[in-house]
Amino acid sequence: MTAAVEILAPVFVDGLPAEDYHAHRTSVSSTGLRALLAPGCPAQFKYDRDHPQPPKREFDLGNAVHAAVLGEGHDIVEIDHPDYRKADARADRDDAYAASKVPLLPKEKQQVDAMEMAVREHPLAGPLFAPGTGVAERSIWWTDPATGVRCRVRPDWLKQLPGLTLIADLKTTKDAAPEAVSRAIRDYSYHQQDPLYIDGVEAAGLAPDGARFVFVFVSKTAPYLVTVRELTQQDRDIGRARNERALRLYAECESTGIWPDWTGPVAEIPQIGMPTWDTIRQAEEYLP
């Protein structure tokens, strides 16, 4: 940006409801920055931002595990029904949603309890999330000095140690094997989340001696195995570069009011082909 921008001071807020944090429209989150870049696009990002969707049941388990482990977040309501096939069960579920609570069937509550216990008993994750040793879901805002874009992050867990601030991010997953975690980092661009959270925590003055980001993945299936990992520096550098590009794109879209799709303005119809690996494989098999 060539024009002067107002650099607002960093702020952080404890106890802010998640709905209020996610409803903020004058700042961009890690999820938003990831959505701006391929395979997403600015047009889809803007539509999703302007048309927020109601809670999805597929997120209930993850929200409940977060609340159980962190001690903050949505209240959990156990629905005294075996399933949601009957009308009264669905009514109880919908009442919970209307009250911004997470409804769980008894079998789901047992699953959440077992996943929490798996985290508590893990030799790395357990001490990391020990009650009273960190701050859960602190909302942080700061201004990116290069673009003037207001950014926000909400770390699951901030833990102050001598000479270090740890940012712990708890994720529920179908498969917590390291190979699956590696693919999830690629598929969901978690390597962008890591540096943005570090940047935000440091900008807010919450890490005077520096910050480190740790992923904690817990499997949704028994025995609810846990994998704790820290991102490689190269992937963190790539993630930060992606964030910088997304911030420039966001600033341009806000300035011009133009939120392009995947193609943008073109004079000719672009070409497309199969993914590169499939093209190479099939070319070797079928072309002379």
Phi, psi and omega per residue, in radians:
M1 nan 2.344 -3.127
T2 -1.617 -0.507 -3.136
A3 -1.338 2.659 3.100
A4 -1.163 2.487 3.135
V5 -2.154 2.663 3.116
E6 -1.442 2.145 3.137
I7 -1.691 1.732 3.129
L8 -1.285 2.620 -3.128
A9 -1.212 2.578 3.054
P10 -1.131 2.567 3.059
V11 -2.416 2.707 2.985
F12 -2.445 2.576 -3.028
V13 -2.322 2.291 3.035
D14 -1.744 2.552 3.058
G15 1.381 0.155 3.125
L16 -1.270 2.245 3.101
P17 -1.007 2.496 -3.115
A18 -1.017 -0.633 -3.126
E19 -1.079 -0.681 3.129
D20 -1.207 -0.680 3.115
Y21 -1.091 -0.867 -3.080
H22 -1.223 -0.373 -3.119
A23 -1.434 -0.077 -3.094
H24 -1.147 2.203 -3.019
R25 -1.887 -0.108 -3.117
T26 -1.869 0.314 3.052
S27 -2.498 2.864 -3.120
V28 -2.121 2.444 -3.113
S29 -1.761 3.088 3.063
S30 -1.068 -0.731 3.104
T31 -1.027 -0.720 3.132
G32 -1.147 -0.764 3.127
L33 -1.081 -0.695 3.118
R34 -1.151 -0.616 -3.117
A35 -1.256 -0.404 -3.130
L36 -1.249 -0.515 -3.078
L37 -1.660 2.807 3.126
A38 -1.001 2.437 0.206
P39 -1.445 0.064 3.032
G40 -1.465 -2.958 3.092
C41 -2.837 2.785 -3.113
P42 -1.011 -0.656 -3.106
A43 -1.089 -0.759 3.128
Q44 -1.197 -0.698 3.096
F45 -1.004 -0.843 -3.094
K46 -1.121 -0.722 3.135
Y47 -1.092 -0.809 -3.122
D48 -1.124 -0.632 3.111
R49 -1.165 -0.689 -3.087
D50 -1.453 -0.234 -3.124
H51 -2.288 1.218 -3.117
P52 -1.058 2.457 -3.092
Q53 -1.639 2.656 3.073
P54 -1.148 2.853 -3.119
P55 -0.991 2.463 3.109
K56 -1.750 2.385 -3.104
R57 -1.043 -0.502 -3.114
E58 -1.120 -0.299 3.124
F59 -1.636 -0.115 -3.057
D60 -1.041 -0.782 -3.082
L61 -1.094 -0.827 3.138
G62 -1.079 -0.744 3.110
N63 -1.084 -0.690 -3.126
A64 -1.188 -0.708 3.120
V65 -1.131 -0.722 3.080
H66 -1.021 -0.834 -3.122
A67 -1.076 -0.696 -3.106
A68 -1.188 -0.757 -3.074
V69 -1.362 -0.734 -3.033
L70 -1.499 -0.375 -3.080
G71 1.336 0.186 3.117
E72 -2.418 2.761 3.087
G73 2.077 -2.720 -3.089
H74 -1.165 2.488 2.975
D75 -1.244 2.516 -3.118
I76 -1.792 2.307 3.092
V77 -2.088 2.130 3.095
E78 -1.489 2.139 -3.112
I79 -1.585 2.089 -3.018
D80 -1.443 1.106 3.109
H81 -2.547 2.645 3.133
P82 -1.275 -0.445 -3.140
D83 -2.831 -2.996 -3.094
Y84 -1.923 0.475 -3.123
R85 -1.322 -0.459 -3.127
K86 -1.619 2.667 -3.056
A87 -1.105 -0.683 -3.102
D88 -1.185 -0.561 3.075
A89 -1.164 -0.756 3.118
R90 -1.150 -0.616 3.112
A91 -1.135 -0.752 3.101
D92 -1.099 -0.695 3.104
R93 -1.092 -0.817 -3.104
D94 -1.161 -0.600 3.072
D95 -1.102 -0.675 3.108
A96 -1.124 -0.780 3.107
Y97 -1.056 -0.731 -3.113
A98 -1.104 -0.484 3.117
A99 -1.628 0.235 -3.131
S100 1.035 0.654 3.094
K101 -1.991 2.834 -3.129
V102 -1.761 1.992 3.104
P103 -1.461 2.375 3.115
L104 -2.315 2.347 2.972
L105 -1.237 2.763 -3.131
P106 -0.908 -0.737 -3.137
K107 -1.169 -0.565 3.101
E108 -1.267 -0.651 3.085
K109 -1.094 -0.698 3.084
Q110 -1.096 -0.683 3.116
Q111 -1.128 -0.777 3.112
V112 -1.069 -0.761 3.127
D113 -1.065 -0.696 -3.140
A114 -1.210 -0.651 3.110
M115 -1.188 -0.705 3.072
E116 -1.064 -0.765 -3.126
M117 -1.101 -0.666 3.120
A118 -1.082 -0.689 3.095
V119 -1.179 -0.792 -3.105
R120 -1.066 -0.627 -3.053
E121 -1.561 -0.110 -3.130
H122 -1.255 2.410 -3.051
P123 -1.127 -0.462 3.099
L124 -1.725 -0.840 -3.075
A125 -1.222 -0.634 -3.099
G126 -1.007 -0.991 3.102
P127 -1.103 -0.547 -3.126
L128 -1.075 -0.754 -3.089
F129 -1.754 0.351 -3.137
A130 -0.980 2.252 -3.125
P131 -0.958 2.392 3.105
G132 1.496 -0.037 -3.101
T133 -1.796 0.012 -3.119
G134 -2.700 3.119 3.110
V135 -1.992 2.227 -3.098
A136 -1.651 2.365 2.943
E137 0.902 0.907 3.015
R138 -1.398 2.224 -3.123
S139 -1.570 2.265 -3.030
I140 -2.230 2.353 3.042
W141 -2.172 2.484 3.019
W142 -2.717 2.924 -3.122
T143 -1.839 2.231 3.048
D144 -1.216 2.051 -3.031
P145 -1.154 -0.440 -3.082
A146 -1.342 -0.532 -3.042
T147 -2.104 -0.275 -3.048
G148 1.352 0.135 -3.137
V149 -1.354 2.336 3.065
R150 -1.422 2.187 -3.097
C151 -1.964 2.783 3.080
R152 -2.534 2.580 3.030
V153 -2.461 2.795 -3.137
R154 -2.477 1.412 -3.103
P155 -1.037 2.419 3.063
D156 -1.022 -0.766 -3.001
W157 -2.627 2.153 3.061
L158 -1.925 2.135 -3.053
K159 -2.171 2.075 3.141
Q160 -1.536 2.167 3.052
L161 -2.124 2.823 3.106
P162 -1.001 2.010 3.100
G163 1.341 0.218 -3.064
L164 -2.836 2.490 2.961
T165 -1.954 2.200 3.095
L166 -1.757 2.317 3.033
I167 -1.898 1.989 -3.116
A168 -1.872 2.261 -3.129
D169 -2.044 2.074 -3.091
L170 -1.687 2.182 -3.136
K171 -2.255 2.355 3.001
T172 -1.628 2.509 -3.018
T173 -2.618 2.719 3.070
K174 -1.196 -0.540 -3.061
D175 -2.485 2.035 -3.119
A176 -1.692 0.175 3.086
A177 -1.082 2.502 -3.103
P178 -0.914 -0.670 3.125
E179 -1.114 -0.697 3.114
A180 -1.205 -0.663 3.084
V181 -1.088 -0.723 3.106
S182 -1.045 -0.757 3.110
R183 -1.154 -0.652 3.121
A184 -1.113 -0.666 3.088
I185 -1.042 -0.737 3.094
R186 -1.199 -0.854 -3.009
D187 -1.170 -0.638 -3.084
Y188 -1.864 0.142 3.112
S189 0.922 0.758 3.089
Y190 -1.137 -0.319 3.091
H191 -1.227 -0.178 2.974
Q192 -1.496 -0.609 -3.127
Q193 -1.102 -0.788 -3.096
D194 -0.920 -1.044 -3.082
P195 -1.192 -0.548 3.127
L196 -1.149 -0.710 3.123
Y197 -1.161 -0.720 3.085
I198 -1.066 -0.779 -3.140
D199 -1.069 -0.747 -3.101
G200 -1.180 -0.785 3.139
V201 -1.096 -0.724 3.131
E202 -1.227 -0.670 3.134
A203 -1.123 -0.575 -3.131
A204 -1.411 0.030 3.118
G205 1.319 0.352 -3.093
L206 -1.658 0.022 3.131
A207 -2.454 1.228 -3.068
P208 -1.075 -0.409 3.137
D209 -1.904 0.271 3.132
G210 1.723 2.803 -3.099
A211 -2.272 2.648 3.018
R212 -2.241 2.563 -3.081
F213 -1.968 2.310 -3.104
V214 -2.208 2.276 3.034
F215 -1.569 2.370 3.023
V216 -2.186 1.903 3.136
F217 -1.789 2.268 3.072
V218 -2.150 2.283 -3.089
S219 -1.245 2.558 3.109
K220 -1.482 -0.093 -3.109
T221 -2.054 2.547 -3.133
A222 -1.026 2.479 0.133
P223 -1.546 0.455 3.037
Y224 1.020 0.985 -3.104
L225 -1.218 2.667 -3.057
V226 -2.138 2.362 3.049
T227 -2.150 2.174 3.112
V228 -1.948 2.200 -3.093
R229 -2.519 2.673 3.008
E230 -2.005 2.423 -3.060
L231 -1.173 2.543 3.037
T232 -1.167 2.665 -3.099
Q233 -1.129 -0.644 3.134
Q234 -1.085 -0.781 3.127
D235 -1.168 -0.585 3.075
R236 -1.125 -0.712 3.111
D237 -1.110 -0.705 3.094
I238 -1.112 -0.765 3.131
G239 -1.068 -0.729 3.124
R240 -1.143 -0.670 3.094
A241 -1.136 -0.677 3.075
R242 -1.120 -0.721 3.097
N243 -1.065 -0.731 -3.133
E244 -1.099 -0.703 3.104
R245 -1.165 -0.748 -3.139
A246 -1.118 -0.658 3.110
L247 -1.147 -0.709 3.079
R248 -1.111 -0.717 3.127
L249 -1.137 -0.748 3.123
Y250 -1.084 -0.783 -3.139
A251 -1.074 -0.714 3.133
E252 -1.143 -0.759 3.141
C253 -1.108 -0.751 3.115
E254 -1.121 -0.650 -3.105
S255 -1.238 -0.721 -3.061
T256 -1.615 -0.364 -3.036
G257 1.331 0.162 3.141
I258 -1.846 2.129 -3.124
W259 -2.080 1.568 -2.993
P260 -1.247 2.777 3.014
D261 -1.510 -2.789 -3.077
W262 -1.155 -0.494 -3.003
T263 -1.610 -0.803 -3.070
G264 1.311 -3.045 -3.139
P265 -1.264 2.146 3.114
V266 -2.394 2.715 3.127
A267 -1.615 -0.419 -3.113
E268 -2.288 2.780 3.134
I269 -1.252 2.154 -3.140
P270 -1.216 2.740 3.051
Q271 -1.559 2.790 3.070
I272 -2.564 2.664 3.112
G273 -2.501 -3.030 3.084
M274 -1.221 2.880 2.990
P275 -0.934 2.568 -2.983
T276 -0.918 -0.789 -3.095
W277 -1.091 -0.699 3.134
D278 -1.183 -0.651 3.090
T279 -1.084 -0.785 3.129
I280 -1.091 -0.800 -3.093
R281 -1.109 -0.805 -3.106
Q282 -1.277 -0.558 3.079
A283 -1.116 -0.707 3.117
E284 -1.137 -0.569 -3.075
E285 -1.471 -0.629 -2.963
Y286 -1.953 -0.427 -3.088
L287 -1.625 2.463 -3.112
P288 -1.210 nan nan
